[in-house]
Amino acid sequence: MFMKSLFKYILVLSLYILPTVSLSQEAQSKDKAPATTKAQRKKAKEKWKEQRKIERDQKKTVKEHHKRLQTKETRKSMRKQKRKSEKLRANKREFFLIRWFKKK
């Protein structure tokens, strides 16, 4: 009887300890980072900056192309709407005369 309970106790204890042992082994393998030199990091950063600049230029050309496709009146209304939205984003109220005489 004593041997059965001892065996169960050891079995349960080993089941509780097993996951912690496996996790600690994984943590040790993750601690090792690939060795990079300062020159490699600098080169990677320059590459990232160049890629970012290219992406920004592409977005800018797409935006400009979209504007060129619009008619003169449309571009004018787009500018007007842009100014209005910038004012609203700045949390400024409209001019008081506009507020007083605006159609409701």
CORGI-V441009 format. One line per field, one symbol per residue. ss: DSSP state (A for helix, B for strand, O for the rest). burial: + if it has 16 or more other C-alpha atoms within 10 Angstrom, else -. A space follows every 10 residues. Layout:
BEGIN
ss=???
burial=???
END
This chain:
BEGIN
ss=OAAAAAAAAA AAAAAAAAAA AAAAAAAAAA AOOOOOOAAA AAAAAAAAAA AAAAAAAAAA AAAAAAAAAO OAAAAAAAAA AAAAAAAAAO OOOOOAAAAA AOOO
burial=---------- ---------- ---------- ---------- ---------- ---------- ---------- ---------- ---------- ---------- ----
END
